[in-house]
Amino acid sequence: MTRDITTRILHADRLGPVEHGAVLKPLHIATAYGYGTAEELTAVFQGQQSGHVYGRQGNPTTAALETKISLMEDAVGTVCFATGMAAICSTMMALLKQGDHVVASQYLFGNTASWMNTLTQLGCEVSLVDATDAANVRQALRPNTRMVFVETVANPRTQVADLAGIGKLCTEREVLYIVDSTMSTPALFQPKAVGASLVLHSLSKSICGHGNALGGSISDTGLFDWSKYPHLLPAYRKGPAPGWGLLQIRKKGLRDMGATLSSEHGHRIAAGAETLPLRMARACDNARALAQWLQAQPLVSKVHYPGLASHAQHARAKELFKDFGALLAFETVEGVDPFDVLNALELVIKSSHLGDNRTLAIPVARTIFWEMGAEQRESMDIADSLIRVSVGIEAQADLLDDFKQAFEKLSRK
């Protein structure tokens, strides 16, 4: 029987035995784990027996979260990290070598774009392309291209990548395809459906949802043939080939880099994940209503939201996603300072976070994209007046009323 995602998440912790019959996996804080015999300890170390040996590689609490995320993504396995950026950096450090080539979207989130720059300093080549058209990715591929990295929906301008086209291309070329699905979440989309090899999440965002924990994850969909990947070490070519890539990510990425997800944060994320589909449904409804309202305002020049028919990739988003997400951005007309808009809002919180239950907003060019400079912002279509809004689950009438009163203040001014 195939059950709904909400049901699967709620009952994920009870797929195996849980201590004392608890319905939620308990919080484990131990750093080390002991065994009755040296043979048992050795078997766990060598991967011949399941178990935990040292907290840096995870514990029963974070392992339960990994199982939950694997269920959400229909994946063969998941590795969790301290943050989403830790998941990105550790995965690439574990799988890439000097001289490798990576193709990535030119509309990447600011910190991810910064990492791509660091990657070039470590001897890898990176080509940034307009990923809304798979033809641009095809043109950028080289014999030494090891992976293609895209986001489902770009933050903050909401461009939707040609996910299916790129997936088909990567399958044909046998190139690793990594999809950051943070903005879509498993409630709206499974990247496995478009051929993704690995699925990335910043768990700090919508999956947690409550703004009280940091975390990241990488999930293996089971679609990539790891026996053909050249950089897997002999030590990790054990057992069935589908597990090789994730094993190297856990050992050379998580273990060696040390970006371990704490059990406390893992516990909070796992609890937050239980209501993900319910929260996303409410947030998507709010975002759609707000985007439609903003589009009619004379002080707004542009609204960027995949749910609007005016969005360049609206048809694609409608085909791929169950709904259009909780992220939108808008630009004010000339003469209207985004600071004035934000300062006039009373309910909306001025914050850099995303995927919170509360609605958050930020002036993009002068904060999270300030460091990259005007030239790169222009290449990413980041206008100076752009305001990003991460829409929450407030009562829709209250949210719209807050924007209405703010715009009325600006109009009088």
C-alpha positions in Angstrom: 0.0 0.0 0.0 1.4 3.4 -1.0 0.7 6.0 1.7 0.6 9.8 1.6 3.9 11.6 2.5 2.3 13.0 5.7 1.5 9.5 6.9 5.0 8.2 6.0 6.8 11.0 7.8 4.6 10.6 11.0 5.3 6.9 11.3 8.9 6.8 10.0 10.4 6.4 13.5 8.3 3.2 14.1 9.6 1.3 11.1 12.2 -0.3 13.4 12.2 -0.9 17.2 12.1 2.3 19.3 13.3 2.4 22.9 10.5 1.9 25.4 7.9 2.1 22.7 8.3 5.8 22.2 6.5 7.1 19.1 9.2 9.6 18.4 12.9 8.5 18.2 14.5 9.6 21.6 17.3 12.2 21.8 20.7 10.4 22.0 23.6 12.6 23.2 26.3 10.0 23.6 29.6 10.6 21.8 30.9 7.1 21.9 29.4 3.6 21.6 30.7 0.5 23.2 30.4 -3.2 22.3 30.6 -6.4 24.1 33.5 -7.8 22.1 36.4 -6.5 20.1 35.0 -8.5 17.2 31.7 -6.6 17.3 33.5 -3.3 17.4 35.7 -4.2 14.5 32.7 -5.4 12.4 30.9 -2.0 12.9 34.1 -0.2 12.0 34.5 -2.2 8.8 30.9 -1.8 7.8 30.2 -5.5 8.2 27.6 -4.8 10.9 25.3 -1.9 11.5 25.9 0.3 14.5 27.6 3.5 15.7 31.2 4.0 16.7 31.7 7.7 17.2 29.3 10.7 17.3 31.0 12.6 14.5 29.6 10.1 12.0 26.1 10.3 13.5 24.0 8.7 16.2 20.6 6.9 16.5 18.7 10.3 16.6 20.3 11.6 13.4 20.1 8.2 11.8 16.3 8.2 12.4 16.1 11.6 10.7 18.1 10.2 7.7 15.6 7.4 7.4 12.8 10.0 7.5 14.3 12.1 4.7 15.0 9.0 2.6 11.3 8.1 2.8 10.4 11.7 1.8 12.7 11.6 -1.2 12.2 7.9 -2.2 16.0 7.6 -1.8 18.2 4.6 -1.0 20.0 6.5 1.7 20.7 9.9 3.3 23.6 11.6 5.1 22.9 14.5 7.4 25.2 17.5 8.1 25.4 20.4 10.5 24.1 22.8 7.8 23.0 22.9 4.2 26.3 24.5 3.2 28.1 21.8 5.0 26.2 19.2 2.9 27.2 21.0 -0.3 30.9 21.5 0.6 31.5 18.1 2.2 29.8 16.3 -0.7 31.9 18.1 -3.3 35.1 17.7 -1.4 34.4 14.0 -1.1 33.7 13.5 -4.8 35.8 16.0 -6.7 39.6 16.2 -7.4 41.8 18.8 -8.8 41.2 19.2 -12.5 37.6 18.3 -12.4 34.9 20.4 -14.0 31.5 21.4 -12.5 28.5 23.0 -14.3 26.2 25.0 -12.1 23.4 27.4 -12.4 24.3 31.1 -12.6 21.4 31.9 -10.3 22.8 30.1 -7.3 22.1 31.2 -3.7 24.7 33.6 -2.5 26.7 31.3 -0.2 26.6 28.5 -2.7 27.9 30.8 -5.4 30.7 31.8 -2.9 31.6 28.1 -2.5 31.8 27.7 -6.2 34.4 30.4 -6.3 36.3 28.7 -3.5 36.1 25.5 -5.5 38.0 27.1 -8.4 40.7 28.1 -5.9 41.1 24.4 -5.0 41.8 23.5 -8.6 38.4 22.6 -10.0 36.9 24.4 -12.9 33.3 25.8 -12.6 31.1 27.0 -15.4 28.0 29.0 -14.4 25.2 28.9 -16.9 21.6 29.9 -17.3 20.0 26.6 -16.1 16.5 27.5 -17.2 17.5 26.0 -20.6 19.2 22.6 -20.7 20.9 23.6 -24.0 23.2 25.9 -22.0 24.2 23.0 -19.7 24.8 20.8 -22.7 27.1 23.5 -24.3 29.1 23.8 -21.1 29.8 20.0 -20.6 33.4 18.8 -21.1 35.1 15.5 -21.0 36.2 16.2 -17.4 32.8 17.3 -16.2 32.0 15.3 -13.1 28.7 16.9 -11.9 26.0 19.4 -12.7 24.5 21.3 -9.8 21.2 23.2 -9.9 18.5 24.5 -7.6 14.8 23.7 -8.2 13.8 27.3 -7.7 16.4 30.0 -7.5 16.7 32.2 -4.4 15.7 35.0 -4.6 14.5 35.6 -8.2 12.6 32.3 -8.4 13.9 31.2 -11.8 12.9 27.5 -12.3 15.7 25.3 -13.8 15.0 23.1 -16.7 15.1 20.2 -14.3 13.8 17.5 -16.6 15.9 18.5 -19.6 19.1 18.7 -17.5 18.2 15.3 -15.9 17.8 13.7 -19.3 21.1 15.2 -20.4 23.0 14.0 -17.4 21.6 10.5 -17.8 22.8 10.4 -21.4 26.2 11.7 -20.5 26.5 9.6 -17.2 27.2 12.8 -15.3 26.3 13.1 -11.6 23.3 15.4 -11.2 22.8 17.2 -7.9 19.6 19.0 -7.3 19.1 21.4 -4.3 15.4 21.1 -3.6 15.4 23.3 -0.5 12.9 25.7 -2.0 10.6 23.0 -3.3 10.7 20.6 -0.4 9.6 16.9 -0.7 6.0 18.1 -0.1 6.0 19.7 -3.5 8.5 17.8 -5.6 10.8 14.8 -5.7 13.9 15.4 -7.9 14.2 11.7 -8.5 11.3 12.2 -10.9 13.6 14.2 -13.2 16.7 11.9 -12.9 18.5 13.5 -10.0 21.4 11.5 -8.7 21.7 13.3 -5.3 19.1 15.5 -3.6 20.3 18.3 -1.3 18.3 20.1 1.4 19.0 22.8 3.9 17.0 21.2 6.7 17.2 24.5 8.5 14.5 25.9 6.2 11.0 24.5 5.5 11.6 20.9 6.6 12.4 22.1 10.1 10.1 25.1 9.7 10.4 26.6 13.1 13.6 28.5 12.9 15.1 26.7 15.8 17.7 24.3 14.3 20.4 24.1 11.6 21.0 21.1 9.4 21.6 19.8 5.9 21.2 16.5 4.0 22.3 14.7 0.9 20.1 11.8 -0.4 21.0 9.2 -3.0 18.1 8.5 -5.3 19.7 5.2 -6.5 19.6 6.3 -10.2 23.4 7.0 -10.6 25.7 4.1 -11.5 28.5 4.6 -9.0 30.6 1.8 -10.6 31.4 4.3 -13.4 32.4 7.2 -11.1 36.2 7.4 -11.3 37.0 9.0 -7.9 35.6 6.3 -5.5 38.3 4.9 -3.3 38.8 1.1 -3.1 37.9 1.1 0.6 34.4 2.2 -0.3 33.8 -0.1 -3.2 32.3 -2.8 -1.0 28.9 -4.5 -1.3 26.4 -3.4 -3.9 27.5 -0.4 -6.1 24.4 1.7 -5.3 25.8 2.3 -1.8 29.3 3.3 -2.7 28.8 7.0 -3.4 26.9 7.7 -0.1 29.5 5.7 1.9 32.3 7.9 0.5 30.3 11.0 1.3 29.8 9.8 4.8 33.4 8.9 5.3 35.4 11.4 3.3 32.8 14.2 3.7 31.0 13.9 7.0 33.7 12.1 9.0 36.8 13.9 7.7 35.2 17.4 7.5 33.5 17.0 10.9 30.4 19.0 10.0 28.2 16.8 12.2 24.5 17.5 12.8 24.0 17.7 16.5 21.5 15.2 18.0 19.5 18.0 19.5 19.0 19.8 16.2 18.4 16.5 14.5 15.6 15.8 17.0 14.0 19.2 16.4 14.2 18.9 12.6 12.6 15.4 12.7 9.7 16.8 14.8 9.3 19.8 12.5 9.3 17.5 9.4 6.1 15.8 10.6 4.0 18.8 9.7 5.8 19.8 6.5 3.0 19.1 4.0 0.5 20.9 6.2 2.7 24.0 6.6 3.6 24.1 2.9 0.0 24.0 1.8 -0.8 27.0 4.0 2.4 28.9 3.1 1.8 28.3 -0.7 -1.7 29.6 -0.4 -0.5 32.7 1.3 2.3 33.3 -1.1 0.0 33.0 -4.1 -2.4 35.5 -2.6 0.3 37.9 -1.7 2.0 37.7 -5.1 -1.4 38.4 -6.9 -2.0 41.4 -4.6 1.5 42.8 -5.1 1.1 42.5 -8.9 -1.7 45.0 -8.8 0.1 47.6 -6.7 1.3 50.8 -8.5 4.4 51.0 -6.2 5.5 47.6 -7.5 7.3 47.3 -10.8 7.8 43.5 -10.9 6.7 40.4 -8.9 8.7 37.2 -9.2 6.7 34.1 -8.2 6.3 30.9 -10.2 2.6 30.8 -9.5 1.9 33.9 -11.6 1.1 33.4 -15.2 3.6 36.2 -16.0 6.5 34.2 -14.6 8.9 33.0 -17.4 8.8 29.4 -16.1 5.2 29.3 -14.9 4.2 26.5 -17.2 7.2 24.4 -16.2 6.6 25.0 -12.5 3.0 24.0 -12.9 4.0 20.8 -14.6 6.7 19.8 -12.2 5.5 20.9 -8.7 2.4 20.2 -6.7 2.3 23.9 -5.8 4.5 26.9 -6.4 6.3 27.3 -3.1 6.5 29.9 -0.4 9.2 32.2 -1.8 8.6 35.3 -3.8 10.3 38.5 -4.6 9.2 41.9 -5.8 10.8 45.1 -7.1 9.6 48.6 -6.3 9.1 51.4 -8.8 11.8 54.0 -9.2 11.9 56.4 -6.2 10.5 53.9 -3.7 13.3 52.7 -1.3 12.9 49.0 -0.3 14.0 50.1 3.2 10.9 52.2 3.5 8.7 49.3 2.4 10.2 47.0 5.0 10.2 49.5 7.8 6.5 50.1 7.2 5.6 46.5 7.7 4.5 45.6 11.2 3.8 41.9 11.2 6.5 40.8 8.7 9.9 40.2 10.3 13.0 41.7 8.7 15.3 38.7 8.6 17.6 36.7 6.4 16.1 33.3 7.0 13.8 31.2 4.8 11.2 28.6 5.2 10.0 29.8 8.6 6.5 29.5 9.9 6.7 33.3 10.2 6.8 35.6 7.1 10.2 37.1 6.7 11.5 39.8 4.3 14.9 41.3 3.4 16.3 43.9 0.9 18.5 41.6 -1.2 21.0 43.8 -2.9 22.2 45.5 0.2 22.4 42.4 2.4 22.7 38.8 1.3 23.9 39.6 -2.2 26.0 42.7 -1.3 29.3 40.9 -1.1 29.2 39.7 -4.7 29.2 43.2 -6.1 27.0 45.1 -8.6 28.3 43.3 -11.7 27.5 39.8 -10.6 24.1 40.9 -9.2 23.3 42.3 -12.6 24.2 39.0 -14.2 21.8 37.3 -11.9 19.0 39.8 -12.5 19.2 41.1 -8.9 17.7 44.6 -8.9 18.7 47.2 -6.3 15.1 47.5 -5.2 14.5 43.7 -4.9 12.8 42.5 -1.7 12.6 38.8 -1.0 9.7 37.5 1.0 9.6 34.0 2.6 5.9 33.6 3.3 4.8 31.9 6.5 1.6 30.4 7.8 -0.1 33.4 9.3 -3.8 34.0 8.7 -3.9 35.2 5.1 -6.1 38.2 6.0 -3.6 39.4 8.6 -0.7 39.0 6.2 -2.4 40.9 3.4 -3.6 43.6 5.8 0.0 44.2 6.9 1.2 44.8 3.3 -1.9 47.0 2.7 -1.2 49.3 5.6 2.5 49.5 4.7 1.7 50.5 1.1 -0.9 53.0 2.3 1.8 54.6 4.4 4.1 54.8 1.5 1.4 56.3 -0.8 0.6 59.0 1.7 4.3 59.7 2.1 
